[in-house]
């Protein structure tokens, strides 16, 4: 997939967090090692003691999990946010099906989500995201083209919020995921690995929970990923068969094999699937028409997610399905854009077929 294609794809939270598709033609590199980051001076723990990621709730395995974007119609990151009442409604729906959720930011609604879980004693655990964006745009020679002080300030706010929330809710926050799809070649918010590593080291130094970073399988299946892998407590990978032109029938086997490829490159490491799923609508033109070869509808979503969930339970592979609710703020203005339609529930919180038949 090209970087330009990924920009149009509308990756989670991309639109509202300043990722700029204007740099998608490859003319600029985003960030450079060390000197663009607000995290400095943290060294790797020696000896490095891996913190186990244990998705347990009341002693039982809760590894069949869900990604949660809380914004409803008329809301978006950086704009109107859901109320605590709306968040509680969402959490009540999710707790019937999942006990572990993943969110992508430590700022914004994250505080309210954790407050509601705590106040209502909900049996939910949270993998807390820490969104890291590029702090400078550089040319191919590494020279600064445009500093991005607003991104540096946002990154610092994310880190400080994550440290505070992990300390305040130790029984809810199960781990931190620092950066989302920052290393894969098609990302439009790429961050140099040494910069990301500084944030990972800082958060490991300032918290006691396991720390990871989330990225596409096509990064984690390359030898270059080993340097980053040695800095984190477990590997979290994304793998979307629909985006990779796989048929509904072949999707469970493709996803299992892709997972095995990542594990093979990182023997002895815990590998978590941070995203997989199936959209229920898509465009027939543009990158979606080019890259997606299978139908995107509720029947296909049910077939893939049901089959893969059975495999994940059998193999005890922690899997965050993408995602709980449709999010109409994402993607293009076309209502059929796939980025709006990955949810197990529609944006109005009515259940899709996969929930109705298997809830």
C-alpha positions in Angstrom: 0.0 0.0 0.0 1.3 3.4 -0.9 1.6 6.2 1.7 -0.9 8.2 -0.3 -3.4 5.3 -0.2 -3.0 5.1 3.6 -3.7 8.8 4.0 -7.0 8.4 2.1 -7.7 5.2 4.1 -8.5 7.3 7.2 -6.6 5.3 9.9 -7.9 5.5 13.4 -7.8 9.1 14.8 -5.8 10.2 11.8 -8.0 13.1 10.7 -8.2 14.8 14.1 -4.6 14.5 15.2 -2.8 16.5 12.6 -1.6 13.8 10.2 -1.0 15.5 6.9 -1.5 13.7 3.6 0.3 16.6 1.9 3.5 14.9 2.7 2.4 11.6 1.2 4.4 11.9 -2.0 7.6 10.9 -0.2 9.2 14.3 -0.5 9.5 14.6 3.2 10.5 12.4 6.1 8.8 13.0 9.4 10.9 13.4 12.5 14.5 12.4 12.9 16.3 10.5 15.6 16.3 12.1 19.1 16.5 15.8 18.3 12.8 16.2 17.5 11.4 14.6 20.6 10.3 15.9 24.0 11.3 12.7 25.7 15.1 12.6 26.4 17.6 10.9 28.5 15.9 7.6 29.2 18.1 4.5 28.8 17.0 0.9 28.4 16.4 -0.9 31.6 19.5 -3.1 32.4 18.7 -5.9 32.9 15.5 -5.6 30.9 12.8 -7.5 32.8 9.7 -8.1 30.7 6.5 -7.1 32.4 3.8 -9.8 31.6 0.6 -8.7 29.9 -2.1 -10.8 31.6 -5.6 -10.3 30.2 -7.4 -11.7 33.2 -10.7 -10.8 34.8 -11.7 -12.6 38.0 -9.2 -15.2 37.2 -10.6 -16.0 33.7 -9.0 -15.3 30.3 -10.5 -12.1 28.7 -8.4 -12.1 25.6 -11.3 -11.7 23.2 -11.3 -8.0 23.3 -12.5 -4.9 21.4 -11.2 -1.5 20.2 -13.3 1.4 21.3 -13.7 4.8 19.7 -16.2 6.8 21.8 -17.2 9.5 19.4 -20.7 9.5 18.1 -22.3 11.4 15.2 -21.5 15.1 15.6 -18.4 14.4 17.8 -14.8 13.9 16.9 -11.3 14.0 18.5 -10.4 17.6 19.1 -14.1 18.6 18.8 -17.3 17.8 20.7 -16.7 14.8 23.0 -19.1 12.2 24.4 -20.7 12.9 27.8 -20.2 10.6 30.7 -23.7 9.4 30.3 -23.0 8.4 26.7 -19.8 6.7 27.7 -21.6 4.7 30.3 -24.2 3.6 27.8 -21.3 2.4 25.5 -19.6 0.6 28.3 -22.8 -1.1 29.4 -23.2 -2.4 25.9 -19.6 -3.6 25.6 -19.4 -5.3 29.0 -22.1 -7.8 27.8 -19.6 -9.1 25.2 -16.1 -8.1 26.2 -14.1 -7.5 29.4 -11.0 -5.9 27.8 -11.1 -2.8 25.7 -8.5 -0.8 23.8 -8.6 3.0 23.4 -6.2 5.1 21.3 -5.6 8.2 23.4 -4.7 9.1 27.0 -6.2 12.5 26.7 -9.7 13.5 25.6 -12.4 11.1 26.8 -9.9 8.6 28.3 -10.2 10.1 31.8 -14.0 9.9 31.6 -13.9 6.3 30.4 -11.8 5.2 33.3 -13.8 7.3 35.8 -17.0 5.7 34.7 -15.6 2.2 34.8 -14.2 2.8 38.3 -17.3 4.6 39.7 -19.7 1.9 38.5 -17.3 -1.0 39.4 -17.6 -2.4 35.9 -15.6 -5.6 35.3 -13.6 -4.0 32.4 -9.9 -3.7 31.8 -8.4 -1.1 29.5 -5.3 -1.1 27.3 -4.6 2.6 27.2 -3.3 4.2 24.1 -0.7 7.0 24.1 -1.0 8.8 20.7 2.4 9.9 19.5 2.6 12.2 16.4 5.5 13.5 14.4 7.1 16.6 16.0 9.0 17.9 12.9 8.8 17.4 9.1 12.2 16.9 7.6 13.5 16.7 4.0 15.3 13.6 2.6 18.6 14.9 3.9 17.3 15.1 7.5 17.0 18.9 7.6 14.0 20.4 9.4 11.4 21.7 6.9 8.7 22.5 9.4 8.8 22.2 13.2 5.6 21.0 14.7 5.5 22.4 18.3 1.8 21.7 18.6 2.5 18.0 18.0 5.3 18.1 20.6 3.0 19.6 23.1 0.3 17.1 22.3 2.7 14.2 22.7 3.8 15.6 26.1 0.2 15.9 27.2 -0.5 12.3 26.2 2.5 11.0 28.1 1.7 12.9 31.3 -2.0 11.8 31.1 -1.0 8.2 30.7 1.3 8.3 33.7 -1.4 9.8 35.8 -4.2 7.5 34.7 -2.0 4.4 35.1 -1.3 5.4 38.7 -4.9 6.4 39.5 -6.5 3.3 38.1 -4.0 0.4 38.6 -6.8 -2.2 38.7 -8.2 -1.0 35.3 -5.2 0.0 33.2 -3.7 -3.3 32.0 -1.0 -1.8 29.8 0.0 1.2 27.6 0.3 1.2 23.9 2.7 4.0 22.9 2.1 5.2 19.3 -0.2 3.7 16.7 1.1 2.7 13.3 4.1 5.1 13.4 6.6 2.7 11.9 4.9 1.1 8.9 6.1 2.6 5.6 2.7 3.8 4.4 1.9 5.7 7.6 1.4 9.5 7.2 2.4 10.1 10.8 5.7 8.2 10.8 8.0 8.8 13.8 11.6 7.7 13.8 12.2 4.6 15.8 14.7 6.3 18.2 12.1 9.0 19.0 9.4 6.4 19.7 11.8 4.4 21.8 12.5 7.4 24.0 8.8 7.7 24.8 8.5 3.9 25.4 11.5 4.1 27.8 10.1 7.1 29.6 6.7 5.4 30.1 8.3 2.1 31.3 10.4 4.2 33.7 7.4 6.1 35.1 4.8 3.4 35.3 4.7 -0.2 36.4 2.4 -1.6 33.7 3.5 -3.5 30.5 4.3 -1.1 27.6 4.0 -1.8 23.9 3.5 -0.1 20.6 1.0 -1.0 17.9 1.9 -1.4 14.3 1.0 -3.2 11.1 2.1 -6.7 10.5 4.1 -5.6 7.5 6.4 -3.8 9.9 6.6 -6.5 12.6 7.4 -9.3 10.0 10.6 -7.5 9.0 14.0 -7.9 10.7 14.2 -4.2 11.2 11.4 -4.4 13.8 13.7 -6.3 16.2 15.3 -3.2 17.6 12.0 -1.8 18.6 10.7 -5.2 19.8 13.5 -5.4 22.4 12.3 -2.2 24.1 8.7 -3.3 24.7 7.0 -5.9 26.9 4.9 -7.5 24.2 4.3 -7.0 20.5 1.0 -5.7 19.3 0.2 -6.1 15.6 -2.6 -5.1 13.2 -3.7 -7.4 10.4 -6.7 -6.7 8.3 -7.5 -9.3 5.6 -10.1 -7.0 3.9 -7.5 -4.3 3.3 -5.1 -7.0 1.9 -7.4 -8.3 -0.8 -8.2 -11.6 0.9 -11.5 -13.4 0.4 -13.9 -14.0 3.3 -13.3 -17.7 3.0 -9.6 -17.4 3.2 -9.5 -14.6 5.8 -9.3 -16.7 9.0 -6.4 -18.8 7.6 -4.6 -15.7 6.2 -4.8 -13.9 9.6 -3.6 -16.9 11.5 -0.7 -17.4 9.1 0.2 -13.7 9.3 0.2 -13.9 13.1 2.5 -17.0 12.9 4.9 -15.1 10.6 5.2 -12.3 13.2 5.7 -14.8 16.0 8.4 -16.6 14.0 10.4 -13.4 13.7 10.1 -12.7 17.4 10.5 -16.1 19.1 9.6 -16.2 22.8 7.7 -12.9 22.7 4.0 -12.5 23.4 2.3 -11.3 20.3 -1.1 -9.6 20.7 -3.4 -8.8 17.7 -4.3 -5.1 18.3 -6.6 -4.9 15.3 -8.4 -7.2 13.0 -12.0 -7.1 11.7 -14.2 -6.6 8.7 -16.0 -3.5 7.4 -19.7 -3.7 6.6 -19.6 -1.1 3.8 -16.9 0.0 1.4 -16.4 2.2 -1.7 -16.1 0.5 -5.1 -13.7 3.2 -6.4 -10.3 4.6 -5.3 -8.0 2.6 -2.9 -10.9 0.7 -1.4 -12.0 -0.5 -4.8 -8.4 -1.3 -5.7 -7.3 -3.0 -2.5 -10.5 -4.6 -1.1 -11.5 -7.6 -3.3 -14.2 -9.2 -1.0 -17.7 -8.0 -0.1 -18.0 -5.6 2.8 -21.3 -6.4 4.5 -22.8 -7.8 7.7 -22.7 -11.4 6.4 -19.0 -11.2 5.6 -18.2 -9.5 9.0 -20.1 -12.2 10.8 -18.4 -15.0 8.9 -14.8 -13.7 9.4 -15.1 -12.5 13.0 -17.0 -15.6 14.2 -14.5 -17.9 12.7 -11.4 -16.0 13.8 -12.7 -15.5 17.3 -13.0 -19.3 17.6 -9.4 -19.7 16.5 -8.2 -17.0 18.9 -10.0 -18.6 21.9 -8.7 -22.0 21.0 -5.1 -20.7 20.6 -5.4 -18.2 23.5 -4.3 -15.3 21.3 -5.3 -12.0 22.7 -7.3 -10.2 19.9 -8.8 -6.8 19.8 -11.5 -6.8 17.2 -11.8 -3.5 15.3 -14.1 -2.1 16.5 -17.1 -1.7 18.9 -19.0 1.1 17.1 -19.2 2.6 13.6 -17.6 6.1 13.6 -19.0 8.4 11.0 -16.5 11.1 11.5 -13.8 9.0 9.9 -12.7 8.8 6.3 -14.1 10.8 3.5 -17.4 12.6 3.2 -18.9 9.6 1.3 -21.2 7.8 3.6 -20.1 4.4 2.2 -16.4 4.9 3.1 -15.3 1.7 4.8 -13.6 3.7 7.6 -17.0 4.6 9.0 -18.2 1.0 9.1 -16.0 -1.4 11.1 -18.2 -1.5 14.1 -20.0 -4.5 15.6 -22.7 -1.9 16.4 -23.9 0.9 14.1 -23.2 4.5 15.1 -26.7 4.7 16.6 -25.7 1.8 18.9 -28.0 -0.7 17.3 -26.4 -4.2 16.9 -25.2 -5.6 13.6 -25.7 -9.2 12.6 -22.5 -10.5 14.3 -23.9 -9.3 17.7 -27.5 -10.3 17.1 -26.5 -13.8 16.2 -23.6 -14.4 18.5 -24.1 -12.0 21.4 
